[in-house]
Amino acid sequence: MTLLGSVVLQADSGLIARLLEGANVPYADVIGAMVTFVLVSVGVYLLGRMTVVPLVNRVLKARDLDVHARTPIKKLTGALVVFVAIAVAFAFAGFGNILTALATIAAAATLAIGFAMQDVIANFVAGVFIFTDQPFRIGDWIEWDDRSGVVEDISLRVTRVRTFDNELLTVPNSTLTDGVIKNPVAKEQLRLKFVFGIGYDDDIDKATEIIVEEAQAHDEILDDPAPSVRLVELGDSSVGLQSRIWISEPSRGDFVKTRGEYVQAVKERFDEAGIDIPYPNRTIGGELELADGAAIGELES
């Protein structure tokens, strides 16, 4: 590090030019400036690679970002190190006018590109927020704007989501940060709800007991938080008992499978206990008349 620092600090185009002039080298000023530019750019780049890049990597690890999330940020950091190395080398080599011209051109180009790429920039900024805020991670099941799926890839511009119909959606990051994102698996537990309808003549306490027992008997349903049942509606033809259960480390497939097995088990116990899950009943009234107006019957069911 000491040798590298001394090379960077002592690299002066005038000094090198004078040494070249003393050795009777032609075009000493030009060659001195070029040698200085190369030495300083390489020195600053190596210094940045040995200090800035590892520091950024440690910060990203401290924030618990996964490898995929760290990769684009590390690439951006490397590009910034190259830019700084070139800018510093221009200054040390005495190319102040060139550096000023490049800065002016870069500023004008940045402004023009910014207007032309507003959506891209918005998605890029949204991608940075996704990496830092972590509303979801790769492998999470998310829901947004009546869509849902499992996150397969997150980049600084787009997020790729595999739907449960096996379709791959490429979603602009700004779409996911501008609206409400539902992440059912963010806390590694998922609550499921299902309403069982029983007849008005059936025993509510017995039905509640069966619903809870089948939840406790299922291996994938948690005991803490404990399953619960609440009477939530008095319908036209049934009494609604809502069961609330919890499962751990859920995925969409696990959730569908667990709920299906649980509902089937409760239905079979209802059948054994003589508890009815009634069909909706409708009453239709009216008359049919012949062309001469005589009534031929009245329908009721």
ABEGO torsion letter per residue (X at the ends): XAAAAAAAAABBAAAAAAAAAAAGBBGAAAAAAAAAAAAAAAAAAAAAAAAAAAAAAAAAAAAGBBAAAAAAAAAAAAAAAAAAAAAAAAAAAGAAAAAAAAAAAAAAAAAAAAAAAAAAAAAAAAAAAAAAAGABBBGBBBBBGGBBEBBABBBAABBBBBBAAGBBBBBBAAAAAABBBBBAAAAGBBBBBBBBBBBAABBAAAAAAAAAAAAAABAABBAOBBBBBBBABBBAABBBBBBBBBBBGBBAAAAAAAAAAAAAAAAAAAAAAGBBBBBBBBBBBEBBBBAAGBBAEBBBX
